[in-house]
Amino acid sequence: MGTLLETIHSPADLKCLNVVQMAELAAEIREFLIQTLSKTGGHLGPNLGVVELTLALHYVFNTPDDKLLFDVSHQSYIHKILTGRLDRFDTIRQPGGLNGFMLRTESEHDCYGAGHAGTALSAALGMAVARDLAGGNENVIAVAGDAAFTNGISFEALNNIAEQTKRMIIVLNDNEWSIDRNVGAIARYFHRIVTNERYRNFHDSATRLVERFGGKAAVTAMRRAEEAAKGMLWPSLLFEEFGLQYFGPIDGHNLPLLIETFKFLKSLDHPVLLHVLTQKGRGYQPALDKQKKFHGLGPYDPETGMTEPAGLPSYSEVFANTLTELAGKDERIVAITAAMPSGTGLDLFRPHFPKRYFDVGIAEEHAVIFAAGMATRGFRPVCAIYSTFLQRAFDPIVHDVCLQKLPVLFCMDRAGLSGDDGPTHHGLFDIAYLRSVPGILLMAPKDEDELADMMKTAFDQPGPAAIRYPRGAVVGVGRKKEPQALPIGKAEILKDGSDVAILGLGTMMPLAAELAARLERDGYSAALINPRFVKPLDREMIESYAGHVSAFVTFEDHVKMGGFGTAVVEALDELGSAVPVVRIGWPDNFIEHGKIADLRAKHGLSVDAAQAQVLPLLAHRRRPTLVAS
Ligand SMILES: Cc1ncc(C[n+]2csc(CCOP(=O)(O)OP(=O)(O)O)c2C)c(N)n1
């Protein structure tokens, strides 16, 4: 750790430094981030881009009194370091350690938690209006990336800000990247501003002015910015139309310029937007060379930026390769991502069918309604969206897709516990929010071959469908040559049995199999079932086992409430059966971040826990086991 960094225990320590020392501190922070995250993993690129910006914000403003929000908040690591969490920073994303996002329970300086994009402006406006009503005086500052402005909520907030408060600062942190390259008209609009010659000239002269004269000149510089903005070639500046005064773009790595600018903006009595240009990955060549990879990654070699080679392919890759194959045979298939081409694997599909691939930006609701529109015209759209982000699109799924019985396929990547990212990213609610929607087919594969079969199944039927599959590597069973459609609503009986029926949904199959094996060893006859379909549930199978087993056990990587086990309980209730169901799934709590295996053990998603709960229900069934002599 650098010598200056060691002296920073709170933002007050920062305020004692001069600009030269702050520049040294910025370099120390970069080195510290590169070294620390090489062990823990994390969002290195975005944080390397906002070192000076965060230093300047904490230099000028006073958290926790002033309210500082980061959109998504994956870029809040420097904020954490400066606000008393330096000594614990090496625990970031580790079990029991700091969360990788802002968390209200973690620090009084984290005034708003996030993990999903597009929330900062609305939440900041809420805080500003609350301040105005309470007669307070604090500053409210929202930092949002250029990709956050592809999100509808940001614009819903913009539509309200000028009417509802006189004091709020928005910082547009423009690095031209989302996780992948930022897309769409807004991205192009920002790009036009950035590459405009007048701004370039202004920018250079503003920088020189601030460097020469400090505070006073910055005010002059800002006024000039305003003039330059007014004189631009296109008729109106977007943010001015929203009633915000627009400043910039300024160099987001020029500390004196940032400091003077924030001092000036703080004094204004109307809402403002400052456009700041930053470089994602700044100061670390591997991150500059591989922007996507270093947006967020696991441990790496700090010298080279190299990561451990992946072993088996991921579910995302199998999904994308299968989709490419199926799309080759069916021209109606189109693929849609909401700003996650690499995360979902769709970047593998894109080169094969560039015209049938759509990245709509961070716009999950739009993605789903756009898909619905295409489906009305005979296409077979696939929305590849993480389970957690699809939460945003619940209403379009109900109102636009399912109500109209449109054949949109939702491929829900990262379904189940996400691990290190924590509660904002766990995909633990999709069964609950989809199971209740009439007409949707809901499936969960036990391995990669079944994922391909389920995609084929979805395309072969006429209505909406969803498939949930986990983050990470596949089981390794390989894939048969051609995916085959599965009989709809039919479970797969892997092994018959008469005492207990064990149902392992999707990724939970190994736990179910292990429980079945243990119970068999103990002298019970255990049926092992791969449900495949959450909806429609295989009622025939349930009815048949309800006739002779003493218990069902269900395993799911999902909250118990409203999940797969609940569906089984409801089916039994409707059948008038009193056979008990041991449900293994996540409890009715938000689950913290950590290692998946540890968290499963801690929260009772284990074979031991299932065995302990089911054995008392089976006691009367026990047969003597044959012991080899
Ligand atoms: C609703 C939602 N969809 C997708 C994501 C995944 N995601 C996390 S960060 C990010 C890109 C953010 O880009 P930007 O706002 O420009 O910030 P930068 O990382 O470039 O600093 C995306 C798409 C998310 N967090 N929330």
The ligand as an SDF file (V2000), in Angstrom:
LIG
                    3D

 26 27  0  0  0  0  0  0  0  0999 V2000
  -30.8000   -3.5110  -15.1610 C   0  0  0  0  0  0  0  0  0  0  0  0
  -29.3910   -3.9340  -15.4270 C   0  0  0  0  0  0  0  0  0  0  0  0
  -29.0740   -4.5180  -16.5970 N   0  0  0  0  0  0  0  0  0  0  0  0
  -27.8080   -4.9130  -16.8350 C   0  0  0  0  0  0  0  0  0  0  0  0
  -26.8320   -4.7170  -15.9060 C   0  0  0  0  0  0  0  0  0  0  0  0
  -25.4280   -5.2230  -16.1420 C   0  0  0  0  0  0  0  0  0  0  0  0
  -24.4470   -4.1300  -16.1570 N   0  0  0  0  0  0  0  0  0  0  0  0
  -23.6880   -3.8450  -15.0880 C   0  0  0  0  0  0  0  0  0  0  0  0
  -22.6660   -2.5590  -15.3390 S   0  0  0  0  0  0  0  0  0  0  0  0
  -23.2080   -2.3910  -16.9310 C   0  0  0  0  0  0  0  0  0  0  0  0
  -22.6150   -1.3480  -17.8130 C   0  0  0  0  0  0  0  0  0  0  0  0
  -22.5650   -0.0470  -17.1490 C   0  0  0  0  0  0  0  0  0  0  0  0
  -21.9850    0.8610  -18.0130 O   0  0  0  0  0  0  0  0  0  0  0  0
  -21.8650    2.3640  -17.5630 P   0  0  0  0  0  0  0  0  0  0  0  0
  -23.1110    2.7710  -16.8590 O   0  0  0  0  0  0  0  0  0  0  0  0
  -21.4740    3.1640  -18.7520 O   0  0  0  0  0  0  0  0  0  0  0  0
  -20.7010    2.3200  -16.4830 O   0  0  0  0  0  0  0  0  0  0  0  0
  -19.1720    1.9160  -16.6830 P   0  0  0  0  0  0  0  0  0  0  0  0
  -19.0420    0.4850  -16.2520 O   0  0  0  0  0  0  0  0  0  0  0  0
  -18.8160    2.1010  -18.1210 O   0  0  0  0  0  0  0  0  0  0  0  0
  -18.4580    2.8330  -15.7790 O   0  0  0  0  0  0  0  0  0  0  0  0
  -24.1920   -3.3240  -17.2310 C   0  0  0  0  0  0  0  0  0  0  0  0
  -24.8550   -3.4640  -18.5360 C   0  0  0  0  0  0  0  0  0  0  0  0
  -27.2010   -4.0990  -14.6880 C   0  0  0  0  0  0  0  0  0  0  0  0
  -26.3180   -3.8960  -13.7130 N   0  0  0  0  0  0  0  0  0  0  0  0
  -28.4730   -3.7210  -14.4860 N   0  0  0  0  0  0  0  0  0  0  0  0
  1  2  1  0
  2  3  1  0
  2 26  2  0
  3  4  2  0
  4  5  1  0
  5  6  1  0
  5 24  2  0
  6  7  1  0
  7  8  2  0
  7 22  1  0
  8  9  1  0
  9 10  1  0
 10 11  1  0
 10 22  2  0
 11 12  1  0
 12 13  1  0
 13 14  1  0
 14 15  2  0
 14 16  1  0
 14 17  1  0
 17 18  1  0
 18 19  2  0
 18 20  1  0
 18 21  1  0
 22 23  1  0
 24 25  1  0
 24 26  1  0
M  CHG  1   7   1
M  END
$$$$
